[in-house]
Amino acid sequence: MIIDYLANQKHFIPEIADLIFNQWSDLFLADSIGKDQLLSILEVRANTERLPITLVAVLDGELLGTGSIKLEEPGTKIGLSPWLAGIYVKEPYRARGVGAQIVRTLEATARDLGVHTMYLSVGSAVGFYVQLGWSVMEERIDSFGVKEVTLMSKRLSVAP
């Protein structure tokens, strides 16, 4: 398995848009983001040198999962940035370390881009992120009036 920039794997953009839109459609729609807009957002994140950015996990030409760093998380806390977001692993590849590798690589990417602290909002996977060194900042944040999420953060050690 490799973790690569979406910029190098743009053919996955439609599949990623389908996967993450279907997973979080309630939140996208609450933020007035349709699937066409999500495709445009992913095009912007398909770069190698700046935020926002998206990475993909690929094995033998198949997309296993994806994750992004975005600048804002509408519906939660204004003023915090950047955000780990859209961490998605296809069902057959879950509990195999794919998600953890995506998160660690995104953290390293953020560090390389000068980020000192990252944030995320999460529903039920709090334990997953705690195991990866993330800390709970606030529980039961109302996200767009659609669901309650937990706000987490992680201080990144700065690369020498």
C-alpha positions in Angstrom: 0.0 0.0 0.0 1.1 3.5 -0.8 -0.1 6.8 0.6 0.0 9.3 -2.3 -1.2 12.8 -3.0 -4.6 13.0 -4.7 -2.8 15.3 -7.2 -1.0 12.2 -8.5 -4.2 10.0 -8.5 -6.9 12.4 -9.8 -8.8 9.6 -11.5 -10.0 8.7 -8.0 -11.8 12.0 -7.5 -15.3 10.8 -8.6 -15.0 7.7 -6.4 -13.9 9.7 -3.4 -16.7 12.2 -3.9 -19.2 9.3 -3.9 -17.7 7.6 -0.9 -17.5 10.6 1.4 -20.7 12.3 0.2 -22.6 9.1 1.0 -20.9 8.8 4.4 -21.5 12.4 5.5 -24.3 13.5 3.2 -26.3 14.9 6.2 -23.4 17.3 7.0 -22.7 18.2 3.4 -26.3 19.0 2.7 -26.6 21.0 6.0 -23.7 23.1 4.7 -25.4 23.4 1.2 -22.7 21.3 -0.5 -23.9 19.0 -3.2 -21.9 16.2 -4.9 -20.9 18.5 -7.8 -19.5 21.1 -5.3 -17.7 18.3 -3.5 -16.0 17.3 -6.8 -14.8 20.9 -7.2 -13.5 20.9 -3.6 -11.5 17.8 -4.2 -10.0 19.3 -7.4 -8.7 22.2 -5.2 -7.3 19.7 -2.7 -5.5 17.8 -5.5 -2.1 19.5 -4.9 1.2 18.7 -3.3 2.4 21.8 -1.7 -0.3 23.7 0.2 -3.5 23.4 2.3 -6.1 22.3 1.7 -4.8 18.9 0.6 -6.0 15.3 0.1 -4.2 12.0 0.3 -5.2 8.6 -0.9 -4.3 5.0 0.1 -3.8 2.8 -2.9 -2.9 -0.8 -3.4 -2.5 -2.4 -6.8 -4.3 0.5 -8.4 -7.3 0.2 -6.1 -8.4 3.1 -3.8 -8.5 1.8 -0.2 -9.1 5.1 1.6 -8.6 8.8 1.7 -8.2 11.8 4.1 -7.8 15.5 3.9 -6.6 18.6 5.7 -9.0 21.5 5.2 -8.8 25.1 6.5 -12.3 25.3 8.1 -14.9 23.1 9.7 -18.2 24.9 9.3 -20.8 23.9 11.8 -18.3 23.5 14.7 -15.8 26.0 16.0 -14.9 29.1 14.0 -11.3 30.4 14.2 -9.6 27.0 14.5 -7.5 25.8 11.6 -6.5 23.5 10.0 -8.8 20.4 10.3 -8.2 16.8 9.7 -11.2 15.7 7.7 -12.8 13.1 5.5 -10.9 10.1 6.8 -12.5 7.3 5.0 -11.4 3.7 4.6 -13.4 1.2 2.4 -15.2 -1.4 4.5 -13.0 -4.4 3.5 -9.8 -2.6 4.5 -10.9 -1.3 7.9 -9.1 -2.4 11.1 -6.0 -3.1 9.1 -4.0 0.1 9.8 -5.0 1.9 6.6 -6.8 4.7 8.5 -4.0 5.2 11.0 -1.4 5.4 8.1 -3.5 8.0 6.3 -3.8 10.1 9.5 -0.1 9.8 10.3 0.9 10.8 6.8 -1.5 13.8 6.9 0.0 14.8 10.2 3.5 14.6 8.7 2.3 16.6 5.6 0.9 19.3 7.9 4.1 19.5 9.9 6.1 19.8 6.7 3.8 22.7 5.8 4.5 24.5 9.1 1.3 23.5 11.0 1.7 23.2 14.8 -1.7 22.2 15.9 -4.5 20.4 14.0 -8.2 19.9 14.9 -10.9 17.4 14.0 -14.6 16.8 14.7 -15.6 13.2 15.0 -18.7 11.2 15.7 -18.1 7.7 17.0 -14.4 7.1 16.3 -13.0 9.1 19.3 -11.1 6.0 20.5 -9.3 5.6 17.2 -8.0 9.2 17.4 -7.1 8.9 21.1 -4.9 5.9 20.2 -3.2 8.1 17.6 -2.4 10.8 20.2 -5.3 13.2 19.7 -6.9 14.8 22.7 -10.6 15.6 23.4 -11.2 19.4 23.6 -14.9 19.4 23.9 -17.7 16.8 23.7 -21.1 17.0 22.2 -20.6 19.9 19.9 -23.7 20.5 17.8 -22.7 20.3 14.1 -25.2 22.1 11.9 -28.0 20.9 14.1 -27.6 17.5 12.4 -25.4 15.5 14.8 -23.3 15.8 17.9 -19.5 15.5 17.4 -16.5 15.6 19.6 -13.9 18.3 19.0 -10.3 17.0 19.2 -6.8 18.5 18.7 -3.3 17.3 18.3 -0.1 19.3 18.8 2.3 18.4 16.0 6.0 18.3 16.7 7.7 20.7 14.3 10.1 19.1 11.8 13.7 20.2 12.4 
